[in-house]
């Protein structure tokens, strides 16, 4: 019985990720250090994207 219940819960969480998000929420970071690193990585990605977009816009047609 317990195995069937655990299996049903696992399938519900795995089959549709939205169920997991609603059930457990979404964490920004596990620790302050992890969250800081995530934010720094995101900022670098945005900056690189802006630089590439600027390069594309400056190229002659």
C-alpha positions as CSV (number, residue, x, y, z in Angstrom):
1,X,0.0,0.0,0.0
2,X,2.8,2.5,1.0
3,X,4.7,1.6,-2.2
4,X,1.6,2.4,-4.3
5,X,1.1,5.7,-2.6
6,X,4.7,6.7,-3.0
7,X,4.7,5.6,-6.6
8,X,1.6,7.7,-7.3
9,X,3.1,10.7,-5.7
10,X,6.4,10.3,-7.6
11,X,4.6,10.0,-10.9
12,X,2.4,13.0,-10.2
13,X,5.5,15.1,-9.4
14,X,7.6,13.8,-12.3
15,X,4.9,13.7,-15.0
16,X,4.0,17.4,-14.8
17,X,6.7,19.8,-13.4
18,X,3.9,22.3,-12.6
19,X,2.7,20.0,-9.8
20,X,6.1,20.0,-8.2
21,X,6.3,23.8,-8.4
22,X,2.9,24.2,-6.8
23,X,3.6,21.6,-4.2
24,X,7.0,22.6,-3.1
25,X,7.5,26.1,-4.5
26,X,10.6,27.4,-6.3
27,X,13.7,28.4,-4.3
28,X,15.9,31.2,-5.6
29,X,19.0,29.6,-4.0
30,X,19.7,27.0,-1.4
31,X,22.1,29.3,0.5
32,X,23.0,33.0,0.3
33,X,26.2,32.0,-1.5
34,X,24.4,29.9,-4.1
35,X,21.9,32.7,-4.7
36,X,24.7,35.3,-5.0
37,X,26.4,33.1,-7.6
38,X,23.2,32.6,-9.5
39,X,22.6,36.3,-9.7
40,X,26.2,37.0,-10.8
41,X,25.9,34.4,-13.6
42,X,22.6,35.8,-14.7
43,X,24.0,39.4,-14.8
44,X,27.0,38.2,-16.9
45,X,24.6,36.4,-19.3
46,X,22.5,39.5,-19.7
47,X,25.6,41.6,-20.3
48,X,27.0,39.2,-22.9
49,X,23.6,39.2,-24.7
50,X,23.6,43.0,-24.8
51,X,27.1,43.1,-26.1
52,X,26.2,40.6,-28.9
53,X,23.0,42.5,-29.7
54,X,25.1,45.7,-30.0
55,X,27.6,44.0,-32.3
56,X,24.7,42.8,-34.5
57,X,23.2,46.3,-34.7
58,X,26.4,48.0,-35.6
59,X,27.2,45.7,-38.5
60,X,26.5,47.1,-41.9
61,X,23.6,45.4,-43.8
